[in-house]
Amino acid sequence: MTVATRFAPSPTGLLHLGHAYSALLAYEAARSAGGRFILRIEDIDTGRCREEFVAAIEEDLGWLGLEWERPVRRQSEHMADYRAALDRLEDMGLLYRCFLSRRELDAALSAPHYQPMQGPEGPVVVDTDRLMPAGERAERLASGEPFALRLRMAAAIERVGPVVWTDDRHGEQVATPEVFGDVVLARKDTPTSYHLAVVVDDALQGVNRIVRGEDLFQATHVHRLLQALLGFESPIYSHHPLLTDARGRRYAKRDRSLTLQELRKAGRISADIRTMVGL
């Protein structure tokens, strides 16, 4: 099987050393196996994404010496693919509309009689549609109020049974998506979520080896469940350590002095970047 990797940044800022490390690892994993390297632009957050950052991403990657398949897939142009996946999940009876605002949800979760367990992203939210009378839900839907489409996690897990995935640094993992509760897969104003879009994109693009930071390790439990529900094969994962500065802080887009653009202006060459990230 031909190895296919990808680098999938969001165009909400300039690439920094941490991005370079992840992109180079994915590129080398594909190149060493004679495989495919894919650049994907994850621009579903239309409020924060900017065209100038899309151009800067391609300029930076080209400067690093990376080559990728074209055309580049942009998530904002493929909402129909995500809608089709949602329709499949809805046909399975696994989606429900949650009309609770963040304030209403926080109030419900903090009620004395409601003691949710804590997950990686805070309190585990389940069955929020049952916190609101059916009549009120119908009224809110008819009035056009915004809502989130949540995956009914318990039913989803029951449908597929135990699922596993393999990380080449951490070994075989048994997926435990239940710790995330009923994850949001779409909102009325944002027709897909990161979780759903990345799973659909990887399947459609034939990505079978995913190289990304350890900060996304936990999300893989949800992704593996969605892959099983939608009939997609599981890629091999490689979650690499995150690069940090001298004070132990992970690199972020706010660190302008460590963006590839600024380093290039300071006279650095692409070989310097490889040395700086330890490759």
C-alpha positions as CSV (number, residue, x, y, z in Angstrom):
1,M,0.0,0.0,0.0
2,T,1.3,3.4,-0.9
3,V,2.0,5.6,2.1
4,A,0.0,8.8,2.1
5,T,0.6,11.6,4.7
6,R,-0.7,15.1,5.1
7,F,0.0,18.4,6.7
8,A,-3.3,20.2,7.4
9,P,-2.9,23.7,8.9
10,S,-5.6,26.3,9.6
11,P,-4.9,29.6,7.9
12,T,-5.4,31.7,11.1
13,G,-1.8,32.8,11.4
14,L,1.7,32.3,10.2
15,L,3.6,29.0,10.5
16,H,6.1,28.7,13.3
17,L,8.8,26.2,14.2
18,G,6.4,23.7,15.6
19,H,4.5,23.7,12.3
20,A,7.7,23.2,10.4
21,Y,8.6,20.2,12.6
22,S,5.2,18.5,12.0
23,A,5.2,19.2,8.3
24,L,8.8,18.0,7.8
25,L,8.1,14.8,9.7
26,A,5.0,14.1,7.6
27,Y,6.9,14.9,4.4
28,E,9.8,12.6,5.2
29,A,7.5,9.8,6.2
30,A,6.0,9.9,2.8
31,R,9.2,10.5,0.8
32,S,11.2,7.7,2.5
33,A,8.4,5.3,1.5
34,G,8.0,6.7,-2.0
35,G,4.6,7.8,-1.1
36,R,2.3,10.8,-1.3
37,F,2.5,14.0,0.7
38,I,-0.7,16.1,0.8
39,L,-1.3,19.7,1.9
40,R,-4.8,20.4,3.1
41,I,-6.1,23.8,4.2
42,E,-8.5,23.4,7.2
43,D,-10.5,26.6,6.8
44,I,-13.9,25.8,8.2
45,D,-13.5,28.7,10.8
46,T,-14.4,31.4,8.3
47,G,-14.4,34.1,11.0
48,R,-10.6,33.6,11.7
49,C,-9.2,32.2,8.5
50,R,-7.5,34.6,6.1
51,E,-6.4,34.3,2.4
52,E,-3.1,35.9,3.1
53,F,-2.3,33.1,5.5
54,V,-3.1,30.5,2.9
55,A,-0.6,32.1,0.6
56,A,2.0,32.4,3.4
57,I,1.6,28.7,4.2
58,E,2.4,27.6,0.7
59,E,5.3,30.1,0.5
60,D,6.8,28.8,3.8
61,L,6.4,25.1,2.8
62,G,8.0,25.8,-0.6
63,W,10.9,27.5,1.1
64,L,11.4,24.5,3.3
65,G,11.7,22.4,0.1
66,L,8.5,20.5,0.4
67,E,6.4,19.4,-2.6
68,W,2.8,18.4,-2.4
69,E,-0.1,17.1,-4.5
70,R,-2.3,19.6,-6.3
71,P,-4.9,20.8,-6.2
72,V,-4.9,21.6,-2.5
73,R,-8.1,20.5,-0.8
74,R,-9.8,23.4,1.1
75,Q,-12.4,22.3,3.6
76,S,-14.6,25.3,3.0
77,E,-15.1,24.1,-0.6
78,H,-16.4,20.6,0.4
79,M,-19.3,21.1,2.8
80,A,-21.4,18.7,0.8
81,D,-19.0,15.9,1.8
82,Y,-19.5,16.6,5.5
83,R,-23.2,17.0,5.0
84,A,-23.3,13.5,3.4
85,A,-21.5,12.1,6.4
86,L,-23.9,13.8,8.8
87,D,-26.8,12.4,6.8
88,R,-25.4,8.9,7.2
89,L,-25.1,9.3,11.0
90,E,-28.6,10.8,11.1
91,D,-30.0,7.8,9.3
92,M,-28.4,5.6,12.0
93,G,-30.3,7.6,14.6
94,L,-27.1,8.9,16.2
95,L,-27.5,12.6,16.0
96,Y,-29.7,15.0,17.9
97,R,-30.2,18.8,18.1
98,C,-29.0,20.6,21.2
99,F,-30.6,24.0,21.5
100,L,-28.9,25.0,24.8
101,S,-26.7,28.0,24.7
102,R,-23.4,27.9,26.4
103,R,-24.9,29.8,29.4
104,E,-27.8,27.4,29.6
105,L,-25.6,24.4,29.3
106,D,-23.2,25.6,32.0
107,A,-26.2,26.2,34.3
108,A,-27.5,22.7,33.6
109,L,-24.2,21.1,34.3
110,S,-23.7,23.0,37.5
111,A,-27.2,22.1,38.9
112,P,-26.9,20.2,42.2
113,H,-28.7,17.1,40.9
114,Y,-26.5,16.9,37.8
115,Q,-22.9,15.8,38.4
116,P,-21.2,15.0,35.1
117,M,-17.9,13.3,35.1
118,Q,-14.8,15.2,33.9
119,G,-13.3,14.4,30.5
120,P,-10.3,15.7,28.6
121,E,-12.3,18.8,27.6
122,G,-14.2,19.5,30.8
123,P,-17.5,18.1,32.0
124,V,-18.8,15.2,29.9
125,V,-22.0,16.3,28.2
126,V,-24.6,13.7,27.4
127,D,-28.2,13.7,26.3
128,T,-28.6,17.4,26.4
129,D,-31.8,17.2,24.4
130,R,-33.4,15.6,27.4
131,L,-32.7,18.6,29.5
132,M,-35.3,20.5,27.5
133,P,-39.0,19.6,27.0
134,A,-39.8,18.3,23.5
135,G,-42.3,21.1,23.0
136,E,-39.7,23.8,23.7
137,R,-37.2,22.0,21.3
138,A,-39.9,22.1,18.6
139,E,-40.6,25.8,19.2
140,R,-37.0,26.7,19.0
141,L,-36.5,24.7,15.8
142,A,-39.5,26.3,14.2
143,S,-38.3,29.8,15.2
144,G,-34.9,29.2,13.5
145,E,-32.8,29.3,16.7
146,P,-29.2,28.0,16.4
147,F,-28.4,24.5,17.5
148,A,-25.6,22.1,17.7
149,L,-25.7,18.6,16.2
150,R,-24.4,16.2,18.8
151,L,-23.4,12.6,18.4
152,R,-25.3,10.4,20.9
153,M,-22.1,8.7,22.2
154,A,-23.5,5.7,24.0
155,A,-25.6,4.6,21.1
156,A,-22.6,5.1,18.7
157,I,-20.3,3.0,20.8
158,E,-23.0,0.3,21.1
159,R,-23.4,0.2,17.3
160,V,-19.7,-0.4,16.5
161,G,-18.5,-2.2,19.6
162,P,-14.8,-1.9,20.8
163,V,-12.5,-0.3,18.3
164,V,-8.7,0.1,18.4
165,W,-6.1,2.2,16.6
166,T,-2.3,2.0,16.4
167,D,0.2,4.7,17.2
168,D,3.8,3.9,16.2
169,R,5.1,5.6,19.3
170,H,2.5,4.4,21.8
171,G,1.4,1.0,20.4
172,E,-2.1,-0.3,20.1
173,Q,-4.8,1.8,21.7
174,V,-8.3,0.9,22.7
175,A,-10.6,3.8,21.8
176,T,-12.4,5.4,24.7
177,P,-14.5,8.1,23.1
178,E,-17.0,8.0,25.9
179,V,-14.8,10.3,27.9
180,F,-15.7,13.1,25.5
181,G,-19.5,12.7,25.9
182,D,-21.8,13.7,23.1
183,V,-19.4,15.6,20.9
184,V,-20.6,18.4,18.6
185,L,-20.3,17.4,14.9
186,A,-21.9,20.5,13.4
187,R,-23.6,23.7,14.3
188,K,-26.3,25.6,12.4
189,D,-23.8,28.4,11.5
190,T,-20.8,26.0,11.0
191,P,-21.9,23.0,9.0
192,T,-19.1,20.7,10.3
193,S,-16.7,20.3,13.2
194,Y,-13.0,19.6,13.2
195,H,-13.6,16.0,14.3
196,L,-16.0,15.2,11.4
197,A,-14.1,17.1,8.7
198,V,-10.7,15.7,9.4
199,V,-12.1,12.1,9.4
200,V,-14.0,12.6,6.1
201,D,-11.0,14.4,4.5
202,D,-8.5,11.7,5.4
203,A,-10.7,9.0,4.1
204,L,-11.5,10.8,0.8
205,Q,-7.8,11.7,0.2
206,G,-6.5,8.2,1.0
207,V,-4.4,9.3,4.0
208,N,-3.2,6.2,5.7
209,R,-0.5,7.6,7.9
210,I,-1.2,10.6,10.1
211,V,1.7,12.5,11.6
212,R,0.6,15.2,14.1
213,G,1.4,16.6,17.5
214,E,0.6,14.9,20.8
215,D,-1.9,17.6,21.6
216,L,-4.2,15.7,19.3
217,F,-3.7,12.3,20.7
218,Q,-6.9,12.3,22.8
219,A,-8.9,13.5,19.8
220,T,-8.0,10.3,18.0
221,H,-10.3,8.3,20.2
222,V,-13.2,10.3,18.7
223,H,-11.8,10.1,15.2
224,R,-11.5,6.3,15.4
225,L,-15.1,6.0,16.5
226,L,-16.3,8.1,13.6
227,Q,-14.2,6.1,11.2
228,A,-15.8,2.9,12.4
229,L,-19.3,4.4,12.1
230,L,-18.7,5.7,8.6
231,G,-17.0,2.5,7.4
232,F,-13.5,4.1,6.9
233,E,-10.2,2.3,7.5
234,S,-8.1,3.4,10.4
235,P,-4.8,5.1,9.4
236,I,-1.6,4.4,11.4
237,Y,-0.9,7.3,13.7
238,S,2.3,9.0,14.8
239,H,1.8,11.6,17.5
240,H,5.1,13.4,17.9
241,P,6.2,15.5,20.9
242,L,5.5,19.2,20.8
243,L,8.4,21.6,20.4
244,T,8.9,24.1,23.3
245,D,10.9,27.2,23.9
246,A,13.7,27.6,26.4
247,R,11.0,28.1,29.1
248,G,9.1,25.0,28.2
249,R,6.2,26.7,26.5
250,R,4.9,25.2,23.3
251,Y,5.3,27.3,20.2
252,A,2.2,29.2,19.2
253,K,1.2,31.6,16.4
254,R,1.5,34.5,18.8
255,D,5.3,34.0,18.8
256,R,6.0,36.1,15.8
257,S,9.8,36.0,16.2
258,L,9.7,32.2,15.7
259,T,7.5,32.2,12.6
260,L,9.1,30.9,9.4
261,Q,8.5,34.3,7.8
262,E,10.5,36.2,10.4
263,L,13.3,33.6,10.5
264,R,13.6,33.9,6.8
265,K,13.8,37.7,7.0
266,A,16.5,37.3,9.7
267,G,18.6,35.5,7.2
268,R,18.0,31.9,8.1
269,I,18.0,29.3,5.3
270,S,15.8,26.1,5.2
271,A,18.7,23.9,6.4
272,D,18.8,26.0,9.6
273,I,15.2,25.2,10.3
274,R,15.8,21.5,10.1
275,T,18.7,21.9,12.6
276,M,16.5,24.1,14.9
277,V,13.8,21.4,15.1
278,G,16.3,18.6,15.4
279,L,16.0,16.9,12.0
